[in-house]
Amino acid sequence: MAVVKKEPRRGNRLFSSPTQRTAISIFLTIGMVAGVLLTSERPAYGYIDPGSGLLSLQLIGAWFAGAFFVFRHKLKALVARKPDDRFEEHPSSTRTCSEVNGPMAHRD
């Protein structure tokens, strides 16, 4: 029987899966493009209206309100308390007091 020798492992390789390598290359490409755009800026001789800041705040607020509206059921399920199996309601616990003790239970 032939003995197959395994090559020694070279340790944990960082970003060894193809998905991780693709994500890192996209991230680096975006970073390089942003760096080029930020270093090659020219002065802008323009005027920004003071109401523009409020408009951007309104835009951000509307975005969050819309996201909340769309994902409200998922957020509710995330925050809602899950029923505990220990406190599961027993069928006999739904009976009224008069059903358990009889019709004369509340007489003085």
Steps between C-alpha positions, in 0.01 A plus 500: 500500500637837400529769761378840385683789657308815561668833450547694820233758562622854458293638784173684479492699180325831528220541246534150365150464354420647157208697643724671753759581235233647271358713781845629593587584138171692461564684827854592395382617157236725657760632744745582223234676293391702804862588574559622145181707507585655837857589407409652165229735620480858380362793695130555438391862491135446579240586754314247711168621633461467880182296442702230325615358832142470620404338172772240545379432857147459367628259236683291761195500729271396216741221410497364856121532525459315170742227605313463829168476315630236260676290766261558793385138515856367504599753766198405708588131473858581599398698808193297603535259784484136395248286691667276751415129489498476878204735528294344227135532586337179611152432355352473851622850594247664268205396716325756713487490876139380505587217263779385728333543841136462402221756477492571878870596532447877529213498748543663835 
